Every structure is written in structure tokens, then in C-alpha cells.
Amino acid sequence: MQSDLESIRQAVTQAVTNVGTIDFQEISTNLNELLTSAKTKIDEVDVETLNKNLTNLYNLAELLSGLIEDGTVKNTLTSITDTSGKIGDLVDKTNKELNIEAISEELTDTLQKLTAIGDTAKKLLQSDSEFRHDFSVTLNEINSAARAIRVLAELIERNPKIFLTGKPQP
């Protein structure tokens, strides 16, 4: 069995051996790099802007505290709640008065009628439809009548006495 003094001596010897294995140079290098990096980051901090932002935040907090203390926030929230309720009541009343179902049925009926009109117009305007043929014939006749009126107008312009004397013989 070891004496207490021998145990202490062995512990101190072990501690000194352990201290000898510590790489103080690497620890020093790492600590210097850490301090350099920290200094660089601290130098990058814009203290003036940070102070302005903190001042603005403090002023905002004071303003909000004042609004809460004087009841403005509570009154505003109450007003919003009341307005929301009124809007809900108005929507309910409007839905009852408008009778959305009846309007929907009328719109459906109107759309069906418009579809039927569109189908009819499509049939009328097809290239082989009778209506389109008759319409073309009518336009040709109107064109012929317009030419005849133009010829008559030119004749009257050249010979204004034509109504009195009649058409000159060639």
C-alpha cells in the first residue's frame, strides 16, 4: 500500500508529464486567430447605425406604450371589431335581399338564349347558307343601282336641261 506522500508524488509527476504534452504553441496560434477574427468582426459593426436603430426601436416602444396606456389601441381594436360585425350583417342582409338563386337562374336562362342566338348566327353566316347567298345578291343589286344613279347624276351634270328637252338622240 502506498503512502499518501507517494500518491501525491505520483499525481504531481503525472500532471507534469501531461503538461509537457500540451502544445502551447498551437493553442497560442489558435487563440491569436480567434482574437484577430473577433476584432475584424467587431470593426465591421456599424455602431452609429446600430445606435440609430436602437434609438428608433426605443422610441417606437415608448409610442406603443403610450398608445396602449391611453386606450387608443383598445379603442381601435373595438372599432375594428364593430366594423367587422357591421360588414357581416350587411353581407347577410344583401344576400337575403338579392336572392342569389333567382339571379343565377336568370343568368343561366340568358346564357342559354345567347348561345342559341350565336348558333343561329353561325348557321346564317356559313359560306353555303341561303341567307348569305341572298345577302350577296342584294348587295350586288344595290351596287348596280348605285352605278345607275352615278351615271344619271353625271348625265344631269353635263346636260342640266335634260328634264325639259329629254335625252339627246345620238
Backbone as a ProteinNet text record, in pm:
[ID]
protein_1_A
[PRIMARY]
MQSDLESIRQAVTQAVTNVGTIDFQEISTNLNELLTSAKTKIDEVDVETLNKNLTNLYNLAELLSGLIEDGTVKNTLTSITDTSGKIGDLVDKTNKELNIEAISEELTDTLQKLTAIGDTAKKLLQSDSEFRHDFSVTLNEINSAARAIRVLAELIERNPKIFLTGKPQP
[TERTIARY]
82.4	0	87.3	48.5	128.7	92.6	192.5	166	101.2	46.7	-18.9	81.2	198.7	301.2	342.7	351.3	386.4	276.6	151.7	39.2	42.3	73.3	79.4	194.2	311.5	427.2	394	326.7	291.3	191.6	97.3	-0.4	66.9	162.5	234.2	320.1	386	467.9	381.6	265.9	173.9	127.3	95	49.9	158.3	283.3	394	414.6	402.5	415.8	305.6	184.3	70.9	89.2	142.8	163.9	268.4	363.8	468.3	414.9	304.2	248.1	155.2	123.4	34.1	112.6	49	112.3	68.5	147.9	113.7	127.7	214.7	232.7	104.9	44.5	-80	-194.8	-200.7	-307	-290.2	-167	-139.8	-177.8	-143.9	-176.9	-328.9	-398.7	-545.5	-609.5	-555.8	-610.3	-587.6	-469.1	-440.9	-535.2	-559.5	-651.4	-792.6	-833.7	-967.8	-981.2	-880.2	-884.5	-882.4	-803.7	-798.4	-933.3	-993.2	-1124.7	-1229.9	-1226.2	-1322.6	-1304	-1177.7	-1152.2	-1205.3	-1183.3	-1232.2	-1384.3	-1452.4	-1599.3	-1648.2	-1580.4	-1620.4	-1598.9	-1486.6	-1459.7	-1563.6	-1622.7	-1723.4	-1857.8	-1882.1	-2010.4	-2021.6	-2133.6	-2160.1	-2230.5	-2152.4	-2204.3	-2303.4	-2275.4	-2364.4	-2503.2	-2509.7	-2638.2	-2706.4	-2628.3	-2684	-2745.4	-2676.6	-2730	-2857.7	-2860.3	-2981.2	-3097.6	-3070.3	-3176.4	-3227.9	-3136.4	-3179	-3260.1	-3219.6	-3294.4	-3433.9	-3442.4	-3573.1	-3659.9	-3599.8	-3674	-3724.8	-3641.9	-3682.4	-3798	-3785.9	-3893.2	-4023.6	-4013.3	-4131.5	-4195.7	-4112.3	-4164.5	-4235.2	-4176.6	-4241.5	-4375	-4377	-4500.5	-4608.2	-4572.3	-4669.4	-4717.9	-4627.3	-4667.4	-4767.6	-4739.7	-4831.3	-4968.5	-4969.6	-5097.1	-5174.4	-5103	-5170.4	-5224	-5143.1	-5183.6	-5301.4	-5305.3	-5415.4	-5541	-5536.5	-5655.3	-5677.4	-5587	-5603.1	-5607	-5517.4	-5512.4	-5641.7	-5688	-5811.7	-5929.8	-5936.6	-6046.1	-6041.2	-5920.1	-5905.1	-5950.3	-5907.4	-5947.8	-6098.8	-6156.5	-6301.9	-6373	-6320.5	-6378.9	-6369	-6254.9	-6237.9	-6336.3	-6353.3	-6447.5	-6590	-6628.4	-6763.4	-6784	-6685.1	-6695.2	-6706.8	-6628.9	-6634.5	-6773.7	-6831.3	-6966.6	-7068.1	-7055.3	-7147.8	-7136.2	-7013.6	-6993.3	-7057.2	-7039.1	-7101.5	-7252.7	-7312.4	-7457.8	-7501.8	-7423.7	-7456.7	-7451.1	-7350.7	-7339.8	-7459	-7495.4	-7610.8	-7738.3	-7758.3	-7877.9	-7879	-7763.7	-7753.3	-7784.5	-7732.6	-7760.6	-7909.7	-7976.1	-8120.3	-8198	-8160	-8235.2	-8209.5	-8091.4	-8058.7	-8117.6	-8142	-8193.3	-8102.7	-7986.6	-7881.8	-7930.2	-8012.9	-8062.4	-8141.5	-8231.8	-8313.5	-8225.2	-8127	-8037.2	-7958.2	-7914.4	-7838.6	-7923.3	-8048.8	-8138.3	-8159.5	-8178.5	-8197.7	-8072.8	-7956.8	-7832.2	-7815.5	-7849.1	-7839.4	-7931.5	-8055.2	-8152	-8101.4	-8047.8	-7995.5	-7878.6	-7790.7	-7676.8	-7722.7	-7826	-7879.6	-7936.6	-8007.8	-8063.5	-7953.5	-7848.9	-7737.2	-7666.1	-7655	-7594	-7676.7	-7809.7	-7897.6	-7883.9	-7876	-7858.4	-7725.7	-7620.9	-7489.8	-7492.6	-7561.8	-7572.4	-7644.9	-7754.2	-7830.9	-7745.7	-7673.1	-7587.5	-7479	-7426.5	-7323.6	-7379.2	-7502.4	-7565.8	-7591.4	-7637.8	-7667.8	-7542.8	-7429.4	-7309.4	-7220	-7262.5	-7183.7	-7177.6	-7068.5	-7047.9	-7153.8	-7217.9	-7317	-7461.3	-7480.2	-7616.7	-7695.9	-7827.6	-7916.5	-7916.9	-7915.5	-7915.8	-7794.1	-7677.6	-7555.7	-7562.1	-7616.9	-7631.3	-7725.3	-7843.8	-7940.9	-7881.2	-7803.9	-7742.5	-7642.2	-7565.4	-7469.1	-7542	-7652.2	-7730.7	-7783.8	-7834.5	-7888.9	-7779.9	-7661.6	-7551.3	-7513	-7515.3	-7485.4	-7588.8	-7715.6	-7822	-7808.7	-7773.1	-7753.5	-7636.1	-7532.2	-7414.5	-7453.4	-7535.4	-7582	-7666.8	-7753.8	-7839.3	-7753.9	-7650.1	-7562.8	-7490.5	-7444.6	-7379.4	-7476.5	-7602.5	-7702	-7728.8	-7735.7	-7759.7	-7641.3	-7518.6	-7398.9	-7400.7	-7438.4	-7444.9	-7549.2	-7665.5	-7771.5	-7723.7	-7652.4	-7603.9	-7504	-7416.5	-7318.1	-7388.2	-7492.7	-7568.4	-7637.4	-7695.8	-7764.8	-7663.3	-7547.3	-7444.1	-7394.9	-7380.9	-7335.2	-7445.9	-7569.8	-7679.6	-7795.2	-7791.5	-7894.5	-8034.3	-8051.1	-8181.4	-8245.1	-8187	-8234.7	-8379.3	-8417.4	-8555.4	-8655.2	-8611.8	-8700.5	-8701.9	-8585	-8575.4	-8574.5	-8542.1	-8533	-8390.5	-8370.2	-8237.9	-8200.3	-8082.4	-8041	-8025.2	-8061.3	-8051.2	-7910.1	-7852.6	-7716.5	-7715.6
-118.5	0	125.4	220	341.2	439.2	516.8	621.5	739.4	826.5	944	1031.4	1039.1	1120.6	1062.2	929.7	863.7	886	880.5	904	1045.6	1139	1279.1	1296.6	1235.6	1246	1190.2	1077.6	1017.1	1105.9	1162.8	1250.5	1374	1433.1	1551.4	1514	1397.5	1352.7	1335	1272.8	1252.1	1386.5	1483.4	1615.2	1686.7	1679.1	1744.5	1678.8	1546.4	1475.6	1521	1530.3	1574.1	1717.9	1805.4	1945.3	1950.6	1862.4	1859.4	1820	1746.8	1705	1809.8	1911.9	2017.4	2102.7	2128.6	2209.9	2355.2	2426.8	2564.9	2655.3	2618.8	2697.3	2694.2	2574.3	2562.1	2635.4	2622.1	2692.5	2842.8	2891.5	3034.5	3081	3001.2	3036.1	3041.4	2940.5	2937.2	3054.4	3086.5	3198.7	3329.6	3347.6	3469.3	3480	3368.8	3369.8	3405.3	3349.2	3378	3524.9	3581	3722.9	3813.5	3776	3855	3852.9	3735	3722.3	3801.9	3793	3867.8	4017.3	4064.4	4206.9	4252.9	4171.6	4205.9	4219.1	4124	4127.6	4248.1	4278.9	4394.4	4523.1	4530.7	4650.4	4668.5	4557.6	4565.1	4615.6	4610.6	4653.4	4805	4849.9	4992.9	5041.2	5091	5129.8	5244.8	5338.3	5453.8	5409.9	5323.6	5272.9	5189.6	5109.3	5028	5115.8	5224.6	5317.5	5384.1	5424.3	5485.7	5387.5	5263.2	5161.8	5135.5	5129.1	5107.8	5226.4	5347.7	5467.4	5464.5	5428.6	5419.7	5312.4	5199.9	5092.7	5137.9	5209.1	5260.5	5359.4	5450.9	5549.6	5480.5	5376.1	5301.3	5232.9	5175.5	5109.7	5210.3	5330.1	5433.5	5475.9	5491.1	5530.4	5425.5	5298.5	5190.2	5183	5201.2	5200.4	5311.3	5429.8	5542.1	5513.2	5453.3	5420.8	5316	5221.6	5118.3	5179.4	5264.5	5323.9	5419.3	5497.9	5593.2	5531.3	5401.7	5331.8	5337.4	5400.1	5412.3	5275.3	5187.3	5054.2	4979	4986.9	4917.4	4972.9	5106.1	5168.2	5129.1	5124.4	5087.5	4943.7	4853.9	4713.4	4697.5	4772.3	4768.5	4819	4927.5	4982.9	4883.3	4816.8	4716.7	4602.6	4558.6	4450.1	4492.1	4614.1	4663.9	4673.4	4727.8	4741.8	4605.6	4510.5	4375.2	4315.1	4335.8	4285.4	4350.8	4482	4553.4	4505.2	4481.2	4431	4293.3	4209.3	4076.4	4086.4	4176.7	4197.2	4246.5	4339.7	4393.9	4283.9	4197.5	4088.1	3994	3961.5	3873.8	3936.9	4066	4135.9	4141.7	4170.3	4177.9	4043.4	3935.6	3802.1	3770.8	3811.4	3785.3	3867.6	3995.6	4084.6	4055.7	4012.1	3991.1	3862.4	3766	3637.2	3582.3	3545.1	3498.3	3382.5	3296.5	3181.3	3226.5	3324.1	3372.8	3439.6	3517.1	3584	3479.2	3376.8	3270.1	3200.8	3174.3	3110.9	3200.8	3332	3426.1	3434.5	3436	3440.7	3314.4	3201	3074.8	3077.1	3124.4	3132.8	3228.4	3342.5	3440	3381.8	3311.4	3249.5	3144.1	3069.6	2969.9	3039	3149.4	3223.1	3282.5	3336.3	3391.1	3281.8	3165.8	3053	3015.9	3014.8	2982.8	3088.3	3215.7	3323.4	3305.8	3273.7	3251.6	3136.7	3028	2913.7	2953.2	3029.4	3074.5	3164.8	3258.1	3349	3269.8	3168.7	3085.3	3015	2963.3	2896.1	2994.9	3116.9	3217	3262.1	3265.6	3320.1	3214.6	3089.6	2986.3	3015.8	2974.7	3009.3	2948.5	2839.6	2776.4	2805	2905.7	2932.5	3014.3	2994.2	3065.8	3214.6	3247.9	3388.4	3461	3398.7	3462.3	3479.8	3382.4	3393	3508.1	3511.1	3618.3	3755.6	3762	3887.7	3934.6	3843	3877.4	3929.4	3862.7	3906.6	4047.2	4071.9	4204.3	4310.3	4279.4	4376.1	4405.1	4304.5	4325.4	4415.6	4395.4	4479.7	4623.2	4640.7	4776.9	4842.2	4766.1	4817.2	4861.2	4780.3	4815	4940.9	4952.2	5071.1	5194.9	5181.1	5294.9	5339.4	5244.4	5279.5	5353.2	5305.7	5370.1	5511.3	5531.2	5666.2	5756.1	5702.2	5779.9	5822.4	5730	5761.5	5870.7	5858	5959.1	6094.8	6094.9	6221.7	6286.4	6207.4	6262.1	6318.2	6248.9	6294.6	6427.2	6438.2	6563	6675.1	6642.6	6744.3	6798.6	6710	6753.1	6826.5	6788	6846.1	6873.8	6987.9	7017.9	7033.7	7057.5	7076.1	6944.7	6835.6	6704.2	6678.8	6736.1	6714.4	6790.2	6899.3	6978	6925.8	6889.3	6851.8	6702.7	6627.7	6481.5	6441.8	6314.9	6261.6	6291.3	6344.1	6373	6242.8	6248.6	6132	6129.1	6014.9	6007.4	6018.9
0	0	0	-82.4	-95.5	14.6	46.7	144.9	73.6	153.1	95.6	22.1	74.7	13.9	-121.7	-128.2	-253.5	-357.2	-316.4	-408	-462.8	-376.4	-418.8	-517.8	-488.9	-576	-713.9	-719.9	-847.6	-925.2	-853	-917.3	-975.3	-900.2	-947.6	-1067.3	-1061.1	-1172.6	-1297.3	-1280.7	-1393.5	-1449.6	-1363.7	-1407	-1485.5	-1437.6	-1506.9	-1642.5	-1649.4	-1775.7	-1871.5	-1822.3	-1905	-1953.2	-1866.4	-1905.3	-2015	-2010.6	-2112.2	-2248.2	-2255.1	-2384	-2445.7	-2371.8	-2423	-2523	-2641.4	-2746	-2726.8	-2644	-2613.2	-2736.1	-2827.1	-2949.1	-3033.7	-3048.9	-3128.2	-3060	-2927.3	-2852.3	-2871	-2864.6	-2881.2	-3021.7	-3123.5	-3261.9	-3281.3	-3230.7	-3242.6	-3169.7	-3051.7	-2974.4	-3048.4	-3109.8	-3187.8	-3307.4	-3378.1	-3492.7	-3449	-3335.5	-3282.4	-3247.5	-3182.4	-3144	-3267.4	-3368.7	-3492.2	-3562.6	-3571.6	-3635	-3559.1	-3425.9	-3343.2	-3362.2	-3367.9	-3387.1	-3522.5	-3627	-3760.8	-3760.7	-3699.5	-3694.3	-3614.8	-3505.1	-3422.7	-3500.9	-3577.3	-3657.8	-3767.9	-3816	-3922.8	-3872.7	-3743.6	-3688.3	-3702.2	-3763.6	-3780.2	-3654.6	-3562.5	-3431.2	-3444.3	-3534.5	-3549.6	-3595.3	-3696.9	-3745.4	-3638.4	-3567.8	-3460.3	-3352.1	-3316.6	-3216.3	-3265.8	-3395.4	-3451.1	-3448	-3486.3	-3486	-3345.4	-3249.5	-3109.9	-3059.2	-3099.3	-3059.8	-3121.2	-3249.7	-3315.7	-3251.4	-3217	-3151.6	-3015.4	-2942	-2810.9	-2826	-2925.7	-2948.5	-2987.6	-3070.7	-3111.2	-2990.6	-2904.8	-2785	-2694.4	-2680.5	-2598.1	-2658.9	-2792.2	-2860.7	-2842.1	-2862	-2844.2	-2700.3	-2606.9	-2465.9	-2438.1	-2495.1	-2477	-2537.2	-2657.6	-2722.3	-2642.9	-2586.1	-2505.7	-2377.1	-2312.7	-2184.5	-2199.6	-2306.8	-2320.2	-2382.3	-2417.2	-2463.8	-2613.8	-2686.9	-2832	-2898.8	-2859.5	-2919.9	-2890.4	-2766.5	-2729.1	-2808.1	-2818.2	-2893.2	-3041.1	-3097.1	-3237.9	-3260.1	-3172.7	-3186.3	-3169.2	-3077.8	-3059.8	-3184.8	-3242.2	-3364.3	-3479.4	-3490.8	-3596.8	-3577.2	-3454.8	-3425.2	-3460.1	-3421	-3451.8	-3603.2	-3673.9	-3819.1	-3885.9	-3838.4	-3893.5	-3874.5	-3757.2	-3732.5	-3824.1	-3843.5	-3931.4	-4075.5	-4120	-4255.6	-4270.1	-4168.6	-4171.5	-4180.2	-4099.6	-4104.3	-4241.5	-4299.6	-4431.5	-4538.2	-4531	-4626.9	-4613.4	-4488.9	-4467.9	-4524	-4496	-4543.8	-4696.9	-4756.3	-4901.6	-4965.2	-4907	-4960.1	-4956.4	-4848.9	-4837.8	-4939.7	-4955.8	-5044.5	-5192.2	-5226.4	-5367.1	-5424.5	-5342.6	-5387.6	-5498.6	-5456.8	-5547.5	-5634.2	-5579.9	-5656.5	-5778.6	-5757.7	-5869.2	-5974.8	-5929.6	-6023.7	-6101.8	-6034.3	-6100.4	-6206.7	-6175.5	-6273.2	-6393.9	-6370	-6479.4	-6567.2	-6503.8	-6580.1	-6664.3	-6607.4	-6681.4	-6802	-6782.6	-6891.8	-7000.9	-6958.8	-7054.5	-7133.5	-7066.3	-7135.2	-7235.3	-7201.2	-7294.7	-7418.2	-7397.6	-7510.9	-7598.4	-7534.4	-7610.9	-7690.2	-7633.3	-7703.9	-7826.1	-7810	-7922.6	-8032.7	-7993.6	-8092.4	-8164.6	-8090.4	-8151	-8250.2	-8214.6	-8306.2	-8433.9	-8418.5	-8535.5	-8623.9	-8562.4	-8639.6	-8712.2	-8649.3	-8711.6	-8835.5	-8822.6	-8936.9	-9050	-9014.7	-9116.8	-9191.9	-9123.7	-9184.3	-9249.1	-9250	-9316.6	-9465.8	-9527.1	-9668.7	-9761.1	-9722.8	-9809.8	-9766.6	-9678.4	-9630.7	-9733.1	-9733.3	-9824.7	-9792.3	-9662.4	-9620.6	-9677.8	-9668.2	-9717.4	-9869.6	-9939.8	-10085	-10119.5	-10052.7	-10079.3	-10044.8	-9939	-9898.1	-10004	-10060.2	-10165.8	-10289.5	-10325.1	-10440.9	-10416.6	-10296.7	-10262.5	-10271.1	-10220.7	-10227.4	-10373.1	-10456.8	-10599.3	-10664.2	-10629.7	-10685.6	-10637.5	-10510.6	-10458.4	-10529.7	-10556.6	-10627.4	-10768.8	-10835.8	-10971.5	-10968	-10870.9	-10858.4	-10832.8	-10751	-10722	-10848.7	-10932.9	-11058.4	-11150.2	-11156.4	-11243.1	-11194.9	-11065.3	-11012.1	-11043.2	-11033.6	-11065.2	-11212.7	-11302.7	-11446.7	-11470.5	-11403.3	-11417.9	-11367.5	-11253.2	-11197.6	-11291.7	-11352.2	-11446.7	-11570	-11616.4	-11732.7	-11702.7	-11584.3	-11547.3	-11530.9	-11479.1	-11458.7	-11593.3	-11692.6	-11825	-11901.4	-11880.7	-11956.5	-11860.9	-11793.3	-11694.2	-11755.8	-11884.4	-11946.5	-11985.8	-11949.4	-11990.6	-11948.8	-11834.2	-11789.4	-11879	-11935.3	-12021.6	-12165.5	-12215	-12355.6	-12378.1	-12279.9	-12292.8	-12326.5	-12337.1	-12362.3	-12508.2	-12532.1	-12669.9	-12747.7	-12872.9	-12962.2	-13020.3	-13032.1	-13091.4	-13240.4
[MASK]
++++++++++++++++++++++++++++++++++++++++++++++++++++++++++++++++++++++++++++++++++++++++++++++++++++++++++++++++++++++++++++++++++++++++++++++++++++++++++++++++++++++++++

